[in-house]
């Protein structure tokens, strides 16, 4: 075997190892490689900004599940979302599902705000009480432009 073909084999092996590393990283970050042992719940949101398949579902800051499906409902124009919850975690049936942010520059996640009911959601049930994502851009535009009420109640010279 010549030196040139040995070099080609080594470079090819390095490229293959790098490709497998990228594949492993992608599967880990998107949750594709993990088995979803648990039960599935659903919710419908006005806005799902920043939430996609693989986004964390958290309760009290602890990851308890993953978003498994996101689809636009053509009849209601809302984002229908399905997510898995780990076995052993019971969610009260009066709980709320809220799109929360990790901070100004952080990503969004689906947060479960538990209710006080003594009955729990079963697999496949829908969380009715939801709150969509709050757009920081829209809030900044409102702040910079000022609210319509402040323009009407401003001082006028007579």
C-alpha positions, -999 to 999 in steps of 0.1 A, spaced: 0 0 0 14 34 -9 17 64 14 -10 83 -6 -36 55 -2 -28 52 36 -33 89 40 -66 87 21 -79 59 43 -69 78 75 -86 110 63 -117 90 53 -118 74 88 -115 108 105 -144 121 84 -165 91 93 -158 95 130 -167 132 128 -199 124 110 -209 99 136 -201 124 164 -224 150 148 -251 124 144 -248 114 181 -249 151 191 -280 158 170 -299 128 184 -290 138 219 -301 175 216 -333 168 197 -343 138 218 -347 115 187 -326 88 203 -344 86 236 -373 63 242 -404 82 254 -415 61 283 -444 78 298 -478 90 288 -489 117 264 -510 148 270 -522 176 247 -527 213 248 -537 241 223 -519 274 223 -525 308 206 -487 312 201 -459 286 204 -431 309 196 -398 292 204 -412 258 211 -406 229 187 -405 191 188 -379 181 214 -385 211 237 -384 204 274 -416 201 295 -409 213 330 -426 213 364 -410 234 392 -380 238 369 -374 201 366 -376 184 332 -405 159 333 -411 154 296 -407 165 260 -428 180 233 -435 153 208 -457 169 181 -467 204 170 -493 211 144 -515 240 133 -552 234 137 -567 248 104 -602 253 121 -591 272 152 -558 287 140 -542 275 172 -510 254 177 -521 219 188 -493 204 209 -487 169 222 -461 161 248 -450 131 268 -448 131 306 -426 107 325 -443 77 342 -449 83 379 -456 120 376 -493 128 380 -506 161 367 -538 175 384 -567 180 359 -569 217 367 -533 224 358 -521 251 333 -497 247 305 -476 279 300 -449 288 275 -421 302 296 -387 316 288 -353 308 304 -344 345 304 -339 373 280 -315 354 257 -326 318 267 -349 295 248 -386 288 256 -400 257 273 -434 243 282 -441 247 319 -468 228 337 -483 249 365 -500 223 388 -535 229 401 -550 218 433 -574 191 421 -573 156 436 -581 140 402 -553 136 377 -551 138 339 -550 104 321 -530 96 290 -544 114 259 -563 141 278 -561 178 270 -549 206 293 -576 233 287 -559 261 306 -530 274 285 -510 306 280 -490 312 249 -456 327 244 -450 364 251 -430 380 224 -402 402 238 -401 422 205 -438 431 208 -433 442 245 -403 464 235 -423 480 207 -452 488 231 -427 502 256 -409 524 231 -441 536 213 -459 542 246 -494 529 253 -524 545 235 -538 556 269 -507 577 278 -510 596 245 -547 605 252 -541 615 288 -510 636 280 -509 673 289 -524 697 264 -516 734 261 -547 756 261 
